[in-house]
Amino acid sequence: ARYFRQAAGIPSFDHDFMIVGGGNAGGVVASRLGEVADYNALATEAGPSDKDVFDIQVLALAANIWFGSSVDWNFTTSPQVNAGNQILEYPRAKIRGEYGKLASPNVASLSEQGQYDPALHSKDGKLGVTAPFSDHPLNDLLLEATNQLSNEYPFLQDLNGGRPIGLGAHCRVGQAIIAHGSRSSSASAYLSHASDNVHVLLNTSVSRVVPTAESGGNDFRTIELRAGSDNATMKLTANKEVVVSAGVIQTPQRLLLSGIGPKDELDTLGITTFVDNPSVGKNFSDHVTISIKFLTDLPSTSFDETEALAQWKSNHTGRFALSQHMPQTGWVRFPEDSPPFRDGATDPTAGLNLPHVEVFFVGISEGQGGNMTLSVNIVDLTPVPRGSLTLATESPFDQPIIDPALLTSPLDTAILLEGFCDTPAPPSGGSIADEEVIRYIQNNANSFGHGAGTCSTAPFEVSWGVVDPDFRLRDVKGLRIVDASVLPFVASEHLQAPVYALAEWASDVIKCSHSS
Ligand SMILES: Cc1cc2nc3c(=O)[nH]c(=O)nc-3n(C[C@H](O)[C@H](O)[C@H](O)COP(=O)(O)OP(=O)(O)OC[C@H]3O[C@@H](n4cnc5c(N)ncnc54)[C@H](O)[C@@H]3O)c2cc1C
């Protein structure tokens, strides 16, 4: 691909496709469309190149580029009324590529001997997937937990074997999107290898999509962006289509700013409605989590970070080639008669092979008395609530109102409580009353950063939903959406893999619809 830091540098704007956002999905779509030699594609990304941000390449430095940094949008939620009225940070990447580094189920796998098993998985994909290993005493202890608690936490050899339930308590099953010690992403694995008919315009934010002047009606192949040192407004029209891949927050925000959304909401802000679609910005679904810390009686395993960074710089190996996370995760399915379902609540999982909660070993740090502290996230993987995304103002520069509606269903609290009670590392000092745990959940619940659904796909034959199964925006011509916002609900896993899959699928659909 060819990169431009200013619109003025682009030789011509005669592009067949214009992609808004160069993140997880946008990077895939732009590079896949570029595989057709006859096409030109322009991807516009509000953030910088990942190559300009050292910390994004080093997995262990990931915390430096999250909320509060210049490559995060630094959004916050509206007060979460059922979660202690907290106003929560809602990190979103603002950079070519994306944040995530953990490969969720369905990405890759290794056999019991730590060898790649070709019978189960392909090895020809673009992304690098690695089983990061660190020789750590917790690895063996967690493996021992799968013996002692074999009902709740059977040993899970293969995260991608079709039934992700159990504890992968060894490096064999912890999979991360890492290639040769560096983060692998849609930027490094897709865009960087795209041919020169793909142009990537960095540091440039698209304000909205607008009707294409010469066509009239609901033809939305034109994007409006701010470019140049005076931030002047510029309009560019794609010959074939615009694909919006600005993510779960900005995609619905850009549609609403463009007059595509619920008319009553747009009227309130004085925005002219082009397409009255009540589903835009609704149906927001995200994993809800609580974080707990355990002080262990194991000595701290902290290491010399300066040395580790020097090693990474020299050959991309060592502790800085791993994320701060432990390589294990636990995926737990509760029995049918467990407390959350005793009063008749319907099981929210999509099938019997799916877990209700994830037990995510976030990391280890030095705690009291030089001993190791283990941080664990309990994640509700099938949240019932549906939140919303609405405009606060008509300005493209203001953040919208982000309401993931955490814990607005009692079932979510019950599932987190059950997950807490089932944790393989119970709190020391005796049991804690359920009421106390519930209070903790309600005051400390947080989003897990896996938002989806704000521009949900719906079948062709229904009148609700934002896009049809071919990713086309309803009642509009020339505009598709391809990103996490089109997932009808958040999947029971980390979201990168589903987003890569849908972006690959969408790229084929788009190519097919334009092939003669
Ligand atoms: C902190 C954090 C950690 C995560 N960790 C993991 C993980 O370990 N494993 C995992 O599987 N998933 C993880 N996820 C989830 C995963 O990263 C997201 O679900 C996924 O990246 C969503 O992809 P997307 O294409 O929808 O959006 P994004 O990847 O967010 O891409 C949207 C892009 O559009 C750009 N953009 C937005 N508005 C505009 C505009 N107006 N003009 C131009 N460009 C614009 C943004 O800057 C961004 O680059 C994590 C998410 C977060 C927030």
The ligand as an SDF file (V2000), in Angstrom:
LIG
                    3D

 53 58  0  0  0  0  0  0  0  0999 V2000
   -8.2410   -2.1140   24.9910 C   0  0  0  0  0  0  0  0  0  0  0  0
   -8.7380   -3.2190   24.1080 C   0  0  0  0  0  0  0  0  0  0  0  0
   -8.0870   -4.4610   24.1010 C   0  0  0  0  0  0  0  0  0  0  0  0
   -8.5640   -5.4920   23.2970 C   0  0  0  0  0  0  0  0  0  0  0  0
   -7.9150   -6.6990   23.3100 N   0  0  0  0  0  0  0  0  0  0  0  0
   -8.3590   -7.7060   22.5170 C   0  0  0  0  0  0  0  0  0  0  0  0
   -7.6870   -8.9650   22.4850 C   0  0  0  0  0  0  0  0  0  0  0  0
   -6.6840   -9.1530   23.1680 O   0  0  0  0  0  0  0  0  0  0  0  0
   -8.1740   -9.9460   21.6700 N   0  0  0  0  0  0  0  0  0  0  0  0
   -9.2840   -9.7630   20.8920 C   0  0  0  0  0  0  0  0  0  0  0  0
   -9.6780  -10.6960   20.1910 O   0  0  0  0  0  0  0  0  0  0  0  0
   -9.9440   -8.5690   20.9030 N   0  0  0  0  0  0  0  0  0  0  0  0
   -9.5030   -7.5420   21.6830 C   0  0  0  0  0  0  0  0  0  0  0  0
  -10.1570   -6.3350   21.7040 N   0  0  0  0  0  0  0  0  0  0  0  0
  -11.3400   -6.1620   20.8410 C   0  0  0  0  0  0  0  0  0  0  0  0
  -10.9610   -5.8730   19.3980 C   0  0  0  0  0  0  0  0  0  0  0  0
   -9.7700   -5.1090   19.3430 O   0  0  0  0  0  0  0  0  0  0  0  0
  -12.1040   -5.1010   18.7220 C   0  0  0  0  0  0  0  0  0  0  0  0
  -13.3240   -5.7460   18.9470 O   0  0  0  0  0  0  0  0  0  0  0  0
  -11.8600   -5.0140   17.2270 C   0  0  0  0  0  0  0  0  0  0  0  0
  -10.6330   -4.3820   16.9760 O   0  0  0  0  0  0  0  0  0  0  0  0
  -12.9670   -4.2350   16.5470 C   0  0  0  0  0  0  0  0  0  0  0  0
  -12.6190   -4.0610   15.1930 O   0  0  0  0  0  0  0  0  0  0  0  0
  -13.2940   -2.9430   14.3080 P   0  0  0  0  0  0  0  0  0  0  0  0
  -12.7450   -3.0520   12.9360 O   0  0  0  0  0  0  0  0  0  0  0  0
  -14.7700   -3.0020   14.4900 O   0  0  0  0  0  0  0  0  0  0  0  0
  -12.8600   -1.5660   14.9720 O   0  0  0  0  0  0  0  0  0  0  0  0
  -11.3990   -0.9490   15.2210 P   0  0  0  0  0  0  0  0  0  0  0  0
  -10.3500   -1.9890   15.1460 O   0  0  0  0  0  0  0  0  0  0  0  0
  -11.5330   -0.1350   16.4620 O   0  0  0  0  0  0  0  0  0  0  0  0
  -11.1900    0.0020   13.9630 O   0  0  0  0  0  0  0  0  0  0  0  0
  -11.8480    1.2260   13.7820 C   0  0  0  0  0  0  0  0  0  0  0  0
  -10.8360    2.1850   13.1700 C   0  0  0  0  0  0  0  0  0  0  0  0
  -11.5310    3.2960   12.6180 O   0  0  0  0  0  0  0  0  0  0  0  0
  -10.8150    4.4850   12.9320 C   0  0  0  0  0  0  0  0  0  0  0  0
  -11.7890    5.5740   12.9100 N   0  0  0  0  0  0  0  0  0  0  0  0
  -12.8030    5.7840   13.7720 C   0  0  0  0  0  0  0  0  0  0  0  0
  -13.5080    6.8750   13.4060 N   0  0  0  0  0  0  0  0  0  0  0  0
  -12.9220    7.3430   12.2730 C   0  0  0  0  0  0  0  0  0  0  0  0
  -13.2080    8.4470   11.4330 C   0  0  0  0  0  0  0  0  0  0  0  0
  -14.2340    9.2600   11.6760 N   0  0  0  0  0  0  0  0  0  0  0  0
  -12.4170    8.6600   10.3630 N   0  0  0  0  0  0  0  0  0  0  0  0
  -11.3700    7.8150   10.0850 C   0  0  0  0  0  0  0  0  0  0  0  0
  -11.0630    6.7580   10.8770 N   0  0  0  0  0  0  0  0  0  0  0  0
  -11.8350    6.5240   11.9510 C   0  0  0  0  0  0  0  0  0  0  0  0
  -10.2500    4.2050   14.3200 C   0  0  0  0  0  0  0  0  0  0  0  0
   -9.1780    5.0750   14.6100 O   0  0  0  0  0  0  0  0  0  0  0  0
   -9.8590    2.7380   14.2110 C   0  0  0  0  0  0  0  0  0  0  0  0
   -8.5450    2.5890   13.7190 O   0  0  0  0  0  0  0  0  0  0  0  0
   -9.7030   -5.2780   22.4810 C   0  0  0  0  0  0  0  0  0  0  0  0
  -10.3350   -4.0240   22.4690 C   0  0  0  0  0  0  0  0  0  0  0  0
   -9.8650   -3.0000   23.2750 C   0  0  0  0  0  0  0  0  0  0  0  0
  -10.5630   -1.6640   23.2330 C   0  0  0  0  0  0  0  0  0  0  0  0
  1  2  1  0
  2  3  1  0
  2 52  2  0
  3  4  2  0
  4  5  1  0
  4 50  1  0
  5  6  2  0
  6  7  1  0
  6 13  1  0
  7  8  2  0
  7  9  1  0
  9 10  1  0
 10 11  2  0
 10 12  1  0
 12 13  2  0
 13 14  1  0
 14 15  1  0
 14 50  1  0
 15 16  1  0
 16 17  1  0
 16 18  1  0
 18 19  1  0
 18 20  1  0
 20 21  1  0
 20 22  1  0
 22 23  1  0
 23 24  1  0
 24 25  2  0
 24 26  1  0
 24 27  1  0
 27 28  1  0
 28 29  2  0
 28 30  1  0
 28 31  1  0
 31 32  1  0
 32 33  1  0
 33 34  1  0
 33 48  1  0
 34 35  1  0
 35 36  1  0
 35 46  1  0
 36 37  1  0
 36 45  1  0
 37 38  2  0
 38 39  1  0
 39 40  1  0
 39 45  2  0
 40 41  1  0
 40 42  2  0
 42 43  1  0
 43 44  2  0
 44 45  1  0
 46 47  1  0
 46 48  1  0
 48 49  1  0
 50 51  2  0
 51 52  1  0
 52 53  1  0
M  END
$$$$
